[in-house]
C-alpha cells in the first residue's frame, strides 16, 4: 500500500500557500468592508468596539472546550455528526462568504457557497473540501489579521503553539477531536492525499492512512500574522512571513516523515517559529 510521501507535502504546500496569499491579498478589501460597517453602526448610534485579545482567547478556549466535550462524551455520540457538520458548515459559510464578497456581489457569493456546500454534502470530493477550507480560512484570516497588531499575533502564535504541543502529546484531546471529525468527514482542515490524482476522490471512501490533515489553526494563525503585517507594514513584508511560514510547514512535514512509527504531531510550533522569524526579519532587517 502507498504511504505518505513528498507528493503529499507538495499538495499540502500548494493549498497552504494559496490560502495565505489569498488571505493577504483580500485583507485590505476586508478591512474596508469592516470600516464601512463601523461607519454605518456609528451613524446608527450603535456601539462598534474592537475585539480585545482576551476576548479572542476566551472565545477560542470556549470553542475548544465545547468541541472536546462533544468528542469525549459517550452520551452525545449520536449528536456528534450533526454537531461537527453544523460547525463545519457555519465556519466555512461565514469565512467563504467573506472571501467571495471581495470579488463578487453578496447575493452571488452566498449562492456560490451554498452550491459548493451542497456538492460537498452530496459527494465530498477532496478538492472541493480543500477549496472550501481555502475560502474559509482566507476570509477569517483576513478579518482577524486586520483587528490585531503583529506583536499581539506573535503572542497568540506562541501561546497556541504551546497549547498545540500539550493537546497532541499530553492530553491528546486534539487527536481525539481530529479522529471524530474524520469520521464525520467534516474536517476543519486541509486534506493532503498521497498523490494529485487522489484530489478528485471521494473523501468518505478514503481510509485514514491515505491522507494527511493540516488543521485549520495551522493555517489560520500564520495567516493572522501575515495579514496583520500586510495591514501595518506592507504586502512585501507579509510575503516574507508567508515564505517563512512555508518553511515552517516543511519542518513540520519533515518531523512527521522521519518518524519510524507515524504518529500525529503538533504542526503549529515549527510554522509559528518560522513565521515569527520572518516577521522579525521583515520588520527590522529588510
Secondary structure as the mmCIF struct_conf table of DSSP 4:
data_model
#
loop_
_struct_conf.conf_type_id
_struct_conf.id
_struct_conf.beg_label_comp_id
_struct_conf.beg_label_asym_id
_struct_conf.beg_label_seq_id
_struct_conf.end_label_comp_id
_struct_conf.end_label_asym_id
_struct_conf.end_label_seq_id
HELX_RH_AL_P HELX_RH_AL_P1 UNK A 6 UNK A 43
TURN_TY1_P TURN_TY1_P1 UNK A 44 UNK A 45
HELX_LH_PP_P HELX_LH_PP_P1 UNK A 49 UNK A 52
HELX_RH_AL_P HELX_RH_AL_P2 UNK A 53 UNK A 72
BEND BEND1 UNK A 74 UNK A 74
TURN_TY1_P TURN_TY1_P2 UNK A 75 UNK A 76
HELX_RH_3T_P HELX_RH_3T_P1 UNK A 77 UNK A 79
HELX_RH_AL_P HELX_RH_AL_P3 UNK A 80 UNK A 103
BEND BEND2 UNK A 104 UNK A 104
HELX_RH_AL_P HELX_RH_AL_P4 UNK A 106 UNK A 122
STRN STRN1 UNK A 125 UNK A 125
HELX_RH_AL_P HELX_RH_AL_P5 UNK A 126 UNK A 145
TURN_TY1_P TURN_TY1_P3 UNK A 146 UNK A 147
BEND BEND3 UNK A 148 UNK A 148
HELX_RH_AL_P HELX_RH_AL_P6 UNK A 150 UNK A 165
HELX_RH_PI_P HELX_RH_PI_P1 UNK A 166 UNK A 170
BEND BEND4 UNK A 171 UNK A 171
HELX_RH_AL_P HELX_RH_AL_P7 UNK A 173 UNK A 184
TURN_TY1_P TURN_TY1_P4 UNK A 185 UNK A 185
BEND BEND5 UNK A 188 UNK A 188
STRN STRN2 UNK A 189 UNK A 193
BEND BEND6 UNK A 194 UNK A 195
HELX_RH_3T_P HELX_RH_3T_P2 UNK A 196 UNK A 200
BEND BEND7 UNK A 201 UNK A 201
STRN STRN3 UNK A 202 UNK A 202
HELX_RH_3T_P HELX_RH_3T_P3 UNK A 203 UNK A 205
BEND BEND8 UNK A 206 UNK A 206
HELX_RH_3T_P HELX_RH_3T_P4 UNK A 208 UNK A 210
STRN STRN4 UNK A 211 UNK A 215
HELX_RH_AL_P HELX_RH_AL_P8 UNK A 216 UNK A 232
TURN_TY1_P TURN_TY1_P5 UNK A 233 UNK A 233
HELX_RH_AL_P HELX_RH_AL_P9 UNK A 235 UNK A 257
TURN_TY1_P TURN_TY1_P6 UNK A 258 UNK A 258
BEND BEND9 UNK A 260 UNK A 261
HELX_RH_AL_P HELX_RH_AL_P10 UNK A 268 UNK A 284
TURN_TY1_P TURN_TY1_P7 UNK A 285 UNK A 285
#
